[in-house]
Amino acid sequence: MNKEVSRMEPKHAPGFGLVVCLAGLTATGGWGQDAPLKFHVDVGTKVPLSLINSVSTKSAVEGDRVYLESVFPILVDGRIVIPPGSYVAGTVTQVARAGKVKGRAELYVRFDSLTLPNGVTRDFRGRIGTLDGRAAEQLDRSEGKIKGEGNKGGDARTVGEAAAGGSTIGAIAGSAAGSAGMGAGIGAAAGATAGLIGVLLSRGPDAVLAKGSTIEMVLDRALIFDEKEVDFTTPIGRRPVSSGNDGPLPAVGRKSLPLPGGTLGRSPE
């Protein structure tokens, strides 16, 4: 006896299609809307900056702040994301003055915040990638550390000038005593010794980032902006003031201030 086997068709709960549809809308951001645009400023991007304040190993200490301003636009996909006039703040993290006998001055600055002209801010990490061509300092590009110039030529000049001065004085004194040559030799030796002592007691040149000089900042961390954040036509936080019906807000009534003999803002009857 053959039994008829019935096929069971899959049945969906009421509203299943509506749930799927709404889920699709949520994933795409709405009816026919694309995902918001994102602008990525990649690691290694160089941003030219101008110093607003000066920094020197002579007076700087760890924790001092450095303030700079961008001087050239940075574009992503043809869109300006960091315009000129953006502010960058940094921190002095290492300071070492030049030694009296050897060792150059060293200065390390870390960049840590960016403020766009419309008020959008980002915390990030960056370092110095290039110094101003007029600067006498040297830059360790791998670390972003600035080193002051050496002063070997200046030290030798100081010793030579002191020896020459001592020789002249010695020659004059020796002539008075009847032995000009011996006096010149003794004076030169004494002058050279004095000049060498002066060199040993003085420090080498300081490392300086002068106000107005230009440097390049290299990003060590990527920056990401939404499309609204790189809109520089209307600063964020400023919105047209209205009452909601395309008209100006109603004026708020003021109470008269009672004064002897009358009231302020109302003529006496």
C-alpha positions in Angstrom: 0.0 0.0 0.0 1.6 3.2 -1.2 1.6 6.2 1.0 1.6 9.6 -0.5 4.5 11.7 0.9 3.6 15.4 1.0 6.3 18.0 0.4 6.6 20.6 3.1 7.2 24.0 1.7 9.3 26.3 4.0 7.2 28.9 5.7 8.5 32.2 7.0 7.2 34.1 9.9 5.1 37.2 9.1 7.3 40.3 8.7 10.5 38.3 7.9 11.0 40.1 4.6 10.5 43.5 6.3 13.3 42.6 8.8 15.7 41.7 6.0 14.9 44.9 4.2 15.5 47.0 7.2 18.7 45.2 8.0 19.9 46.0 4.5 19.0 49.7 4.9 20.9 49.9 8.2 24.0 48.4 6.5 23.9 50.9 3.7 23.0 53.9 5.7 19.5 54.4 4.3 17.6 54.4 1.0 20.2 54.7 -1.7 22.7 56.5 0.6 26.4 55.8 0.4 28.7 55.3 3.3 30.2 58.6 4.6 33.5 59.5 3.0 36.7 59.1 5.0 40.0 60.9 4.3 43.2 59.1 5.4 46.4 61.0 5.9 49.0 58.2 5.8 51.9 57.6 8.1 55.0 59.2 6.7 53.2 62.3 5.3 55.3 65.4 5.5 53.7 68.6 6.7 55.6 71.9 6.4 55.4 74.0 9.5 56.6 77.5 10.7 57.6 78.0 14.3 55.6 80.5 16.4 58.0 80.4 19.3 61.7 79.8 19.7 63.2 76.8 21.5 66.8 76.6 22.7 68.8 74.1 24.8 70.0 77.1 26.8 66.7 77.7 28.5 64.3 74.8 27.5 63.4 72.0 29.9 61.5 68.8 29.4 57.8 69.3 29.1 58.1 72.8 27.5 55.5 73.4 24.7 56.3 74.2 21.1 53.8 75.9 18.9 53.8 75.9 15.1 51.5 76.7 12.1 51.1 74.9 8.8 52.3 76.8 5.7 51.3 74.5 2.8 48.0 72.5 2.2 47.9 68.7 2.5 45.6 67.0 0.0 44.0 63.6 0.0 42.2 62.5 -3.2 42.2 66.1 -4.4 40.6 67.5 -1.2 42.4 69.8 1.2 42.4 68.1 4.6 45.1 70.1 6.4 44.9 73.7 5.1 47.5 76.4 5.7 46.9 78.1 9.1 46.3 74.8 11.0 48.0 74.8 14.4 50.3 72.1 15.7 51.5 71.8 19.2 54.5 69.8 20.4 56.5 68.9 23.5 60.2 69.1 24.4 61.0 65.6 25.6 64.8 65.7 25.8 67.3 68.5 26.4 71.0 68.2 26.7 73.4 71.2 26.7 76.8 71.0 25.1 79.6 69.8 27.4 82.5 72.0 28.4 85.1 69.6 26.9 83.1 67.4 24.5 79.6 66.6 23.5 77.1 68.6 21.4 73.8 70.1 22.5 70.8 67.9 21.8 67.1 68.7 21.5 64.2 66.3 20.8 60.7 67.6 20.1 57.6 65.4 19.7 54.4 66.7 18.0 51.2 65.6 19.6 48.2 67.7 18.6 46.6 69.3 15.5 43.9 71.9 15.3 42.3 72.7 11.9 40.9 76.2 11.2 37.4 75.0 11.7 38.1 73.8 15.2 38.5 70.1 14.5 41.3 68.6 16.6 43.3 65.4 16.5 45.8 63.9 18.9 48.6 62.1 17.0 52.4 61.5 17.0 54.9 63.2 14.7 58.6 64.1 14.6 60.9 66.5 12.8 61.8 65.3 9.4 63.7 68.3 7.9 65.3 71.4 9.3 65.3 74.9 7.8 68.2 75.2 5.3 69.6 78.2 7.1 69.9 76.2 10.4 73.4 75.4 11.6 72.1 72.4 13.6 72.2 68.8 12.4 69.2 66.4 12.4 69.1 62.7 13.1 66.3 61.8 10.7 65.8 58.3 12.1 64.9 59.7 15.6 64.1 63.4 14.9 66.8 64.5 17.3 68.4 67.9 16.7 72.2 68.3 17.5 74.0 71.6 17.9 76.9 72.5 15.7 80.5 71.7 16.8 82.9 74.4 17.7 86.3 73.0 17.0 87.2 75.9 14.7 86.1 78.4 17.3 88.2 76.7 20.0 91.3 76.8 17.9 90.7 80.4 17.0 90.3 81.3 20.7 93.7 79.6 21.6 95.4 81.2 18.6 94.2 84.7 19.4 95.2 84.3 23.1 98.7 83.1 22.0 99.2 86.0 19.6 98.1 88.5 22.3 100.5 86.9 24.8 103.4 87.0 22.3 102.9 90.7 21.6 102.8 91.5 25.3 105.8 89.3 25.9 107.8 90.9 23.1 107.2 94.4 24.5 108.2 93.3 28.0 111.3 91.4 26.7 112.4 94.5 24.7 112.4 96.5 27.9 114.5 93.8 29.6 116.9 93.5 26.6 115.5 90.0 25.3 112.6 90.5 22.9 112.7 87.0 21.5 112.6 85.2 24.8 109.8 87.5 26.0 107.7 86.8 22.9 108.1 83.0 23.4 107.1 83.2 27.0 104.2 85.4 26.3 102.9 83.2 23.5 103.0 80.1 25.7 101.2 81.9 28.5 98.6 83.3 26.1 98.0 79.8 24.6 97.6 78.3 28.1 95.1 81.0 29.1 93.1 80.5 25.8 93.0 76.7 26.4 91.7 77.2 29.9 89.0 79.5 28.6 87.9 76.9 26.0 87.7 74.1 28.7 85.6 76.3 30.9 83.1 77.3 28.2 80.3 75.3 26.7 79.7 74.5 23.0 77.0 76.2 20.9 73.3 75.6 21.9 70.8 73.9 19.6 68.2 76.4 18.6 64.9 76.2 16.7 64.4 79.9 15.8 61.0 81.6 15.6 59.8 81.9 12.0 62.1 79.1 10.7 60.5 76.3 8.7 60.6 72.6 9.4 58.9 69.5 8.1 56.9 67.3 10.4 56.6 63.6 9.6 53.5 61.8 10.8 54.2 58.6 12.8 50.4 57.9 13.1 47.7 58.1 10.5 45.0 60.8 10.7 41.4 60.1 9.6 38.8 62.7 8.9 35.1 62.6 8.0 33.8 64.7 5.1 32.2 67.2 7.5 35.4 67.6 9.4 37.3 68.9 6.4 34.6 71.4 5.4 36.2 74.8 6.0 33.4 76.9 4.7 31.5 77.1 8.1 33.4 76.5 11.3 31.9 73.7 13.4 29.7 74.9 16.3 28.4 77.9 14.4 24.8 77.5 13.2 22.3 80.0 12.0 20.1 81.2 14.8 16.3 81.0 14.1 13.1 80.2 15.9 12.3 77.2 13.7 9.8 79.0 11.4 12.4 80.8 9.2 12.0 84.0 11.2 14.2 85.7 13.8 14.0 84.7 17.4 11.5 86.9 19.4 13.1 89.5 21.5 13.1 88.7 25.2 11.0 91.1 27.3 12.9 93.3 29.8 11.6 94.4 33.0 11.9 98.1 33.9 14.4 98.9 36.6 12.7 101.1 39.3 14.6 104.3 39.9 13.7 107.3 42.1 11.4 109.6 40.2 10.7 107.2 37.4 11.8 103.9 35.7 14.6 103.1 33.3 13.5 102.5 29.7 10.0 104.1 30.1 9.3 107.8 30.0 7.4 109.2 33.0 3.6 109.7 32.4 
